[in-house]
Amino acid sequence: MAAGVFRIVFLGILSIAAWQDKKTLSVSRKFLLLSGMLAILGRILIDNKQIYLLEWGVSILPGIFLLGFGWISHWQIGIGDGVIVLIMGLWLGIWETLVILLFGMFLCSVFCGGLLLLRKAGRKTEVPFIPFLWVACLIGRILG
């Protein structure tokens, strides 16, 4: 029961982040910090006030790798994208985060491929990524 509420709260947080990212191509640092603190507090409550550092460390790896790819690409992948995936790992765990991340990347690539084919965008066009994560998460909630 509590885990279901936990996932719904995360979907709400992801909705706000997706809206900010679509509107401004960025997410507020204060919002990201608050979301991260809520994730840690929620994990402590869900895990019966025990802190599982190994599990938490593993669950944030997709976000850390995304931030690393952002750094390597001179931030072609935004910091906010990496941080929201890192926070997603805390909220949902490693496997659900990986599924949502991969499905979000697939949706984004199909969308961007369509824009390129229709000549509505070029290679350097910036596209907000978090809305695709939101759609992937929403589909995951509906189907699974």
CORBEL-V696300 format. One record per residue. N is the residue number from 1. RES is the residue in one small letter. PHI is phi as a letter, one per 40 degrees, with the letter a starting at -180 (none if undefined). OMEGA is omega in whole degrees, -180 to 180 (NA if undefined). BURIAL is I if it has 9 or more other ideal C-beta (glycine too) atoms within 8 Angstrom, else O. Layout:
N	RES	PHI	OMEGA	BURIAL
N	RES	PHI	OMEGA	BURIAL
This chain:
1	m	none	-179	O
2	a	c	179	O
3	a	c	177	O
4	g	c	177	O
5	v	c	179	O
6	f	d	-180	I
7	r	c	178	I
8	i	c	177	O
9	v	c	179	I
10	f	c	179	I
11	l	c	176	I
12	g	c	178	O
13	i	c	179	I
14	l	c	177	I
15	s	c	179	I
16	i	c	179	I
17	a	c	179	I
18	a	c	178	I
19	w	c	179	O
20	q	c	-178	I
21	d	c	179	I
22	k	c	-176	O
23	k	c	-171	O
24	t	b	-174	O
25	l	f	175	O
26	s	a	177	O
27	v	b	-178	I
28	s	d	178	O
29	r	c	178	O
30	k	c	179	O
31	f	c	179	I
32	l	c	179	I
33	l	c	178	O
34	l	c	179	O
35	s	c	178	I
36	g	c	178	I
37	m	c	177	O
38	l	c	179	I
39	a	c	-180	I
40	i	c	178	I
41	l	c	179	O
42	g	c	179	I
43	r	c	179	I
44	i	c	180	I
45	l	c	-179	O
46	i	c	-177	I
47	d	c	178	I
48	n	f	175	O
49	k	g	175	O
50	q	b	-179	O
51	i	b	179	O
52	y	b	-174	O
53	l	c	180	O
54	l	c	179	O
55	e	c	179	O
56	w	c	180	I
57	g	c	178	O
58	v	c	-175	O
59	s	c	179	I
60	i	c	-179	I
61	l	d	178	I
62	p	d	178	I
63	g	c	178	I
64	i	c	179	I
65	f	c	178	O
66	l	c	175	I
67	l	c	177	I
68	g	c	176	O
69	f	c	176	I
70	g	c	180	I
71	w	c	179	O
72	i	c	-177	O
73	s	c	-178	O
74	h	f	174	O
75	w	g	169	O
76	q	c	169	O
77	i	c	-172	I
78	g	c	177	I
79	i	c	180	O
80	g	c	178	I
81	d	c	179	I
82	g	c	-179	I
83	v	c	-180	I
84	i	c	176	I
85	v	c	176	I
86	l	c	178	I
87	i	c	178	I
88	m	d	178	I
89	g	c	178	I
90	l	c	-178	I
91	w	c	-167	I
92	l	b	-177	I
93	g	g	-172	O
94	i	c	-172	I
95	w	c	179	O
96	e	c	177	I
97	t	c	180	I
98	l	c	179	I
99	v	c	-180	I
100	i	c	179	I
101	l	c	-179	I
102	l	c	178	O
103	f	c	176	I
104	g	c	177	I
105	m	c	177	I
106	f	c	180	O
107	l	d	180	I
108	c	c	-179	I
109	s	c	177	O
110	v	c	179	O
111	f	c	-179	I
112	c	c	176	I
113	g	c	176	O
114	g	c	177	O
115	l	c	179	I
116	l	c	179	I
117	l	c	180	O
118	l	c	-179	O
119	r	f	176	O
120	k	c	-179	O
121	a	a	177	O
122	g	b	-179	O
123	r	c	-176	O
124	k	c	-179	O
125	t	c	178	O
126	e	c	-179	O
127	v	b	177	I
128	p	c	-176	I
129	f	c	-175	I
130	i	c	176	I
131	p	d	177	I
132	f	c	174	I
133	l	c	179	I
134	w	c	179	I
135	v	c	179	I
136	a	c	180	I
137	c	c	179	I
138	l	c	177	I
139	i	c	177	I
140	g	c	178	I
141	r	c	-177	I
142	i	c	-175	O
143	l	c	-172	O
144	g	b	NA	O
